[in-house]
Amino acid sequence: MRQPQASVVILGGGPGGYEAALVAAQLGARVTVVDSDGLGGACVLTDCVPSKTLIATSETMVLLRGSASLGIEIPGAGGRGGGAGAGPAGPGERDWIDAPRLYRRVKDLAQAQSADVGTRLAAEGVEVVTGRGRLTRRTRPARLAGAHAVVVGDREIVADVVLIATGGLPRIIPTARPDGQRILTWRQLYDLDELPAELIVVGSGVTGAEFASAYQALGSQVTLISSRERVLPQEDADAAVVVEEVFKRRGMTVLSRSRAAAVRRNGGGVLVTLTDGRTVRGTHCLMTVGVVPAVGGIGLARAGVALNDRGFIDVDRVSRTSAPGVYAAGDCTGVQMLASVAAMQGRIAMWHALGEAVQPLRLDHVAATIFTEPEIATVGVAETMIESGQVRAEVVMLPLATNPRAKMQGFRDGFVKLFASPRSGRILGGVVVAPRASELILAVSIAVEQLLTVDQLAHTFSVYPSLSGSLTEASRRLMMPARPRAPFGEPAQ
Ligand SMILES: Cc1cc2nc3c(=O)[nH]c(=O)nc-3n(C[C@H](O)[C@H](O)[C@H](O)COP(=O)(O)OP(=O)(O)OC[C@H]3O[C@@H](n4cnc5c(N)ncnc54)[C@H](O)[C@@H]3O)c2cc1C
């Protein structure tokens, strides 16, 4: 007998929502995606895609700035040498940037990407409804078909399964309210018609560090306000130190152990007051102080969906909420705020809801990158887990400065670091700090996922010369039985 077609309603068209929709459609469900702000979500329209598009331009500026050391004389570039992006931006380099054109490119690319998502969903037969949706009270026991209902405008859509993937919103501090002109969230940057001359970035987590790095490279004078001892306090300490050193060498002012109490407009610019009374002036201020879940007004309490103590939707490892038949994925769950994790949570939800075999979400294999210059890419265990005794592992770290390809390219900031089990030799994780570390980390990611050992990676050919040669070299260092620690700089790569 033919099974009745399951119906799925998804609130939110970001990666958590649209990837789930594709899986559900593939499994034969009738799928409706309700989205208020554009397919692709904040990921595509305001956050991940636009920031990485901006960074594509800032990376090119870093290369141009270092070009003199590679023997290229750019008229008007000042002829400074010393490696890629070695020093501070020169006077007038901000004028190299056509800001309206840059921001137009960023927004056009985001719109095109959003349109691609729409095309893909349409091709899979997914219905898209534009508007703000909310759950209504469950009308029937959850085990029965059509147990849930979502309301959008005056339409009610009944479904067997609901997925909430409504994402997050920039956290707003009441004493530093963004005005969209001088005091900004990252979502408002691309509506400016100029590059900030003096940009104050409040918050030195991933988003703050990425924008500080990008705008510094584009020629803005950047002040980064960090409440902690160092930038990127949650990340690998060696990696954060490298990036902070690069920031400072390029002329960024990093105010550590400094907390912004208030930000206000001041004449033509902004004035940031720190909790200790010091003040910082600039032309613009970018607030990057976190993300809050977008869960207000969507009927969660009435539907029986519980929040955790941080205000995010409580989910288990197969994305179930406390309400039967209601799943949640992505930033609204606060599990790990990455597009890849949101997408995986969404897919897992659908596999589970529609009766497929499913492996619960594993966060210990997530590869992630911080798109500063140089980039920081990580996968697997963190060194803090080794230091605390939680994980037993050997650690090898090779600086990029000794890698022949890095020398040829004029890079000197960065390293590769591998963690391996001392008993089995299994690769447990790694950190790469390098230009395009986001690409290099795949080798470590495969090793972690496929339970490869240092011997197996060490016996794998890497190209000579290549940055990835440092990864195979690091494995060779780890496979030696009695390892006298050779000083850095001796490897063949
Ligand atoms: C500046 C920045 C850069 C980032 N860069 C990266 C990166 O390089 N790599 C990476 O992996 N991650 C990155 N992230 C994180 C990534 O953007 C998020 O993890 C991802 O967007 C989460 O996807 P989501 O589907 O949960 O939500 P979103 O992408 O936020 O999508 C949610 C959608 O739901 C809609 N919505 C909300 N409420 C309703 C409602 N009631 N009804 C209908 N629709 C609704 C919203 O309008 C939105 O369209 C970045 C984040 C930021 C802030």
The ligand as an ORCA input file, in Angstrom:
! r2SCAN-3c Opt
* xyz 0 1
  C      29.403     38.198      9.833
  C      29.198     36.711      9.843
  C      29.959     35.900      9.034
  C      29.757     34.532      9.028
  N      30.556     33.755      8.255
  C      30.415     32.413      8.280
  C      31.279     31.581      7.525
  O      32.193     32.061      6.868
  N      31.058     30.245      7.549
  C      30.047     29.676      8.289
  O      29.899     28.460      8.287
  N      29.222     30.449      9.018
  C      29.380     31.793      9.034
  N      28.550     32.582      9.785
  C      27.452     31.952     10.533
  C      26.282     31.667      9.599
  O      25.933     32.833      8.891
  C      25.091     31.174     10.415
  O      25.499     30.117     11.244
  C      23.963     30.703      9.491
  O      23.438     31.811      8.822
  C      22.868     30.020     10.294
  O      21.874     29.596      9.406
  P      20.351     29.519      9.851
  O      19.643     28.773      8.773
  O      20.244     29.044     11.227
  O      19.824     31.032      9.906
  P      19.833     32.244      8.925
  O      20.849     32.138      7.873
  O      19.875     33.435      9.831
  O      18.410     32.176      8.217
  C      17.228     32.315      8.948
  C      16.133     32.806      8.034
  O      14.886     32.702      8.716
  C      14.123     33.864      8.461
  N      13.140     34.013      9.531
  C      13.340     34.398     10.804
  N      12.174     34.382     11.476
  C      11.222     33.971     10.601
  C       9.839     33.755     10.698
  N       9.179     33.923     11.837
  N       9.180     33.345      9.594
  C       9.828     33.160      8.439
  N      11.158     33.337      8.292
  C      11.830     33.739      9.361
  C      15.179     34.956      8.424
  O      14.702     36.096      7.782
  C      16.279     34.260      7.633
  O      16.016     34.399      6.251
  C      28.750     33.958      9.836
  C      27.975     34.771     10.666
  C      28.202     36.130     10.686
  C      27.396     36.999     11.614
*
